[in-house]
Amino acid sequence: MSDISVAIADDHQLVRAGFASLLDAEPGISVRVQASGGEELLEKLAATPVDVVLMDIRMPGGDGLWATEAIADDPGLGHVRVVLVTTFGLDEYIVRAVRAGASGFLLKDTEPVDLIRAVRVVVEGEALLSPEVTKYLLSRMSLGLRAEPAKHLDVLTQREREVLALVGQGLSNDEIAGRLVLSPLTAKTHVSRIMTKTAARDRVHLVVLAYESGLVSPGWLRDQ
């Protein structure tokens, strides 16, 4: 199996160098691209496609939000997973970034083991959404989104709707299995089928779907 290829976009050279040094030292991961802004990143990705992009949100020369949308709109980069590096609670456009195609978020002061895990998790089609981040995400969405027609769920079985609701609350496959008394493999299979049926890019977009369709509501946020 080939190495997971990574791009790092950040306007601080020390941040790029630190992330690159850590990831290049990890077996099975290779940093192929570094850029100081979104425009430079896109130019380099055209010549050197990668599997995962670790990207700051706030950069000159094309910020991370703009670059995430550009990557999502480019059919040639459809396989690329974007992880935005953020100062949690300060960035105002997380919802827009999720809808554009971001697969998750990391804090600027993330632990090295979490950075490495992030790369491996998103390349497998999973997402970096802890319950805490999910609550924050949905709280920001609650003012700007309304439930969409139920037809989005017509393709799902009742069990799949139950699973989707738990995904929307930020539960992992193991946690879903425990809640519904299923095996972890069965829970994973349900999540995979839901993604296929709804054409969701990844788990992050299942969270958005769960909220927009009414399976998860702002009331859930208050109850936690």
C-alpha positions in Angstrom: 0.0 0.0 0.0 1.4 3.4 -0.9 2.0 6.2 1.6 -0.7 8.6 2.5 0.2 11.8 0.7 -0.3 15.1 2.6 -0.3 18.8 1.8 0.2 21.4 4.5 -1.1 25.0 3.9 -0.3 27.6 6.6 1.2 31.1 6.3 3.5 30.4 9.2 6.6 28.6 8.0 7.4 27.2 11.5 3.9 25.6 11.7 4.4 24.0 8.2 7.9 22.8 9.1 6.7 21.4 12.5 3.8 19.5 11.0 5.9 18.2 8.1 8.7 17.0 10.3 6.2 15.1 12.5 4.3 13.5 9.7 7.3 12.6 7.6 8.7 10.7 10.6 5.5 8.6 10.7 5.6 5.3 8.7 3.1 5.3 5.8 2.7 9.1 5.6 4.5 11.5 3.3 4.3 15.3 3.0 4.3 16.1 -0.7 3.2 19.7 -0.8 3.6 22.8 1.4 2.0 26.2 0.7 1.6 29.5 2.4 -1.9 30.3 1.1 -4.9 28.9 -0.7 -3.9 30.1 -4.2 -0.4 28.6 -3.9 -1.9 25.4 -2.6 -4.3 24.9 -5.5 -1.5 25.6 -8.0 0.7 22.9 -6.4 -2.2 20.4 -6.1 -2.8 20.7 -9.9 0.7 19.3 -10.4 1.0 17.1 -7.2 -2.4 15.7 -6.0 -2.5 14.4 -2.5 -4.8 12.4 -0.2 -5.2 14.8 2.7 -4.8 18.6 3.1 -4.1 20.1 6.5 -5.0 23.8 6.2 -5.2 26.9 8.3 -8.4 28.8 8.0 -6.9 32.3 8.1 -4.3 32.8 5.5 -3.4 35.6 3.0 -3.5 34.7 -0.7 -6.7 32.7 -0.5 -7.9 31.6 3.0 -8.7 28.0 4.0 -12.4 28.4 3.5 -12.1 29.6 0.0 -9.5 26.9 -0.8 -11.8 24.2 0.7 -14.6 25.3 -1.6 -12.3 25.4 -4.6 -11.1 21.8 -3.9 -14.6 20.5 -3.5 -15.6 22.2 -6.8 -12.7 20.6 -8.7 -13.7 17.1 -10.1 -10.0 16.3 -10.3 -9.6 16.7 -6.6 -12.7 14.8 -5.6 -10.7 12.3 -3.5 -8.9 14.9 -1.5 -9.9 15.2 2.2 -9.5 18.6 3.9 -8.8 19.1 7.6 -9.0 22.6 8.7 -6.7 23.8 11.5 -8.5 26.3 13.7 -8.5 28.3 16.9 -11.7 26.6 18.2 -14.5 28.9 19.1 -13.1 31.9 17.2 -13.6 31.0 13.5 -17.0 32.1 12.3 -17.4 30.0 9.1 -17.1 26.4 10.3 -20.6 25.5 9.0 -19.8 26.9 5.6 -16.5 24.9 5.6 -18.3 21.7 6.4 -20.8 22.2 3.6 -18.0 23.0 1.2 -16.3 19.7 1.9 -14.1 19.9 5.0 -13.8 16.5 6.7 -12.9 17.8 10.1 -11.1 20.2 12.3 -7.9 20.3 14.4 -7.0 22.8 17.1 -3.8 24.8 16.5 -2.4 23.3 19.7 -3.3 19.7 18.9 -1.2 17.0 20.3 1.2 15.2 17.8 -0.6 11.9 18.2 -3.9 13.6 17.3 -2.4 15.2 14.1 -1.2 11.8 12.9 -4.5 10.2 13.8 -6.4 12.9 11.9 -4.5 12.1 8.7 -5.2 8.4 9.0 -8.9 8.8 10.0 -10.0 11.1 7.2 -8.2 9.1 4.4 -10.4 6.2 5.4 -13.5 8.3 4.9 -14.2 9.0 8.6 -14.4 12.4 10.1 -12.9 14.4 12.9 -16.0 15.4 14.8 -16.0 14.8 18.6 -19.3 15.3 20.4 -18.0 18.7 21.6 -17.2 19.8 18.1 -20.6 18.5 16.9 -22.4 20.5 19.5 -20.6 23.6 18.5 -21.2 23.0 14.8 -24.9 22.4 15.3 -25.3 25.4 17.6 -23.9 27.6 14.9 -26.1 25.9 12.3 -29.3 26.3 14.3 -29.7 30.0 13.4 -29.1 29.6 9.7 -30.6 26.3 8.6 -34.1 24.9 8.5 -35.1 21.3 8.1 -35.3 20.1 4.5 -38.0 17.9 3.1 -38.2 14.4 4.5 -37.6 13.0 1.0 -33.9 13.0 1.9 -34.6 10.1 4.3 -37.0 8.1 2.1 -34.1 5.9 0.9 -33.2 4.9 4.5 -34.7 2.1 6.6 -35.9 2.9 10.1 -32.8 1.4 11.6 -30.6 3.5 9.3 -32.5 6.6 10.5 -31.7 5.7 14.1 -28.1 5.3 13.2 -28.0 8.6 11.3 -29.5 10.4 14.3 -26.7 9.0 16.5 -24.0 10.0 13.9 -25.6 13.4 14.1 -24.9 13.6 17.8 -21.3 12.9 17.2 -21.2 9.2 18.4 -18.5 6.9 17.0 -19.4 3.5 15.5 -18.5 1.8 18.7 -20.7 4.1 20.7 -23.6 3.6 18.2 -23.2 -0.1 18.6 -23.4 0.1 22.3 -26.5 2.4 22.2 -28.4 0.2 19.8 -27.0 -3.1 21.0 -25.3 -4.0 17.8 -21.9 -5.3 16.9 -19.3 -2.6 16.0 -19.1 -4.1 12.5 -22.9 -3.9 12.0 -22.8 -0.3 13.1 -20.1 0.5 10.6 -22.0 -1.3 7.9 -25.1 0.8 8.6 -23.0 4.0 8.4 -21.5 3.0 5.1 -24.8 2.2 3.6 -26.3 5.5 4.8 -23.3 7.3 3.1 -23.9 5.4 -0.1 -27.7 6.0 -0.1 -27.4 9.7 0.6 -24.3 10.3 -1.5 -22.7 11.9 1.5 -19.0 12.8 1.0 -18.1 11.7 4.5 -19.3 11.5 8.1 -19.2 15.2 8.5 -21.9 15.6 5.9 -24.0 12.9 7.6 -24.1 15.2 10.7 -25.3 18.1 8.5 -27.9 15.8 6.9 -29.1 14.6 10.4 -29.6 18.2 11.4 -31.2 19.5 8.2 -33.7 16.6 8.1 -34.7 17.1 11.7 -33.3 13.9 13.2 -31.1 16.1 15.4 -32.4 19.4 16.7 -31.1 22.4 18.8 -33.0 20.8 21.7 -30.5 18.0 21.7 -27.7 20.5 22.4 -29.5 21.8 25.5 -30.0 18.3 26.8 -26.4 17.2 26.7 
